[in-house]
Amino acid sequence: MAVKERVGLVVSDKMQKTVVVAIENRAPHPKYGKIVVNTQRYKVHDEENKCKVGDRVRIQETRPLSKTKRWKITEVLNIKPA
């Protein structure tokens, strides 16, 4: 079974060892054809608290780490300048 990976944007870093990552999915509407943007937010484990708001990150599915956390950060793709 393949491991699920996603790329998204950090939208919140207020929690300890956890960030919220938003992932956009753009797809045409089935009937009308207009591109519709769906955003899904995941709580992601960030062990070293290294991610800040605006960073683009790659996340990977993992075992349940808490009630809502099922993802962990595998790498920070680009860091937003301070």
C-alpha positions as CSV (number, residue, x, y, z in Angstrom):
1,M,0.0,0.0,0.0
2,A,1.4,3.4,-1.0
3,V,1.8,6.1,1.6
4,K,-0.3,9.2,1.0
5,E,1.6,12.5,0.5
6,R,0.3,16.0,-0.1
7,V,1.8,19.4,-0.6
8,G,0.2,22.4,1.1
9,L,0.6,25.8,2.8
10,V,1.0,26.3,6.5
11,V,-1.9,28.5,7.7
12,S,-1.5,28.3,11.5
13,D,1.4,27.6,13.8
14,K,-0.2,28.6,17.1
15,M,-0.1,25.1,18.7
16,Q,2.9,23.4,20.2
17,K,4.4,20.7,17.8
18,T,1.3,21.1,15.5
19,V,0.6,23.2,12.4
20,V,-2.5,23.5,10.3
21,V,-1.8,22.9,6.6
22,A,-4.3,23.9,3.9
23,I,-4.4,21.9,0.7
24,E,-6.2,23.3,-2.4
25,N,-7.9,21.0,-4.9
26,R,-9.0,22.6,-8.2
27,A,-11.4,20.6,-10.3
28,P,-14.1,21.5,-12.8
29,H,-17.7,21.5,-11.7
30,P,-19.3,18.3,-13.0
31,K,-22.3,20.1,-14.6
32,Y,-21.2,23.6,-15.3
33,G,-17.4,23.2,-16.0
34,K,-16.3,26.2,-13.9
35,I,-13.1,25.5,-11.9
36,V,-14.1,25.1,-8.3
37,V,-11.5,25.4,-5.5
38,N,-11.9,23.1,-2.5
39,T,-9.7,23.7,0.5
40,Q,-9.0,20.9,3.1
41,R,-7.2,21.6,6.3
42,Y,-5.1,19.0,8.1
43,K,-3.5,19.1,11.6
44,V,0.1,18.1,11.1
45,H,2.8,17.0,13.5
46,D,5.8,19.3,13.5
47,E,8.3,17.9,16.1
48,E,10.8,20.8,16.1
49,N,8.3,23.7,15.7
50,K,10.3,24.7,12.6
51,C,7.3,25.6,10.3
52,K,5.9,29.1,10.2
53,V,2.8,30.6,8.5
54,G,3.3,30.8,4.8
55,D,5.7,27.9,4.4
56,R,5.0,25.3,1.7
57,V,5.4,21.8,3.1
58,R,5.1,18.2,2.1
59,I,3.1,16.0,4.5
60,Q,2.7,12.3,4.9
61,E,0.0,10.2,6.4
62,T,0.9,8.4,9.6
63,R,-0.7,6.5,12.5
64,P,-3.0,8.6,14.7
65,L,-0.9,10.9,16.9
66,S,-3.9,12.5,18.7
67,K,-7.6,12.9,18.3
68,T,-7.3,15.0,15.1
69,K,-3.6,14.5,14.0
70,R,-2.9,11.8,11.4
71,W,-0.2,13.5,9.3
72,K,3.4,14.5,9.8
73,I,5.8,16.9,8.0
74,T,8.4,15.2,5.8
75,E,10.0,18.3,4.4
76,V,9.8,22.1,4.1
77,L,9.8,22.9,0.4
78,N,10.3,26.6,0.6
79,I,10.4,28.9,3.6
80,K,8.6,32.3,3.6
81,P,11.1,35.1,4.2
82,A,10.8,36.8,7.6
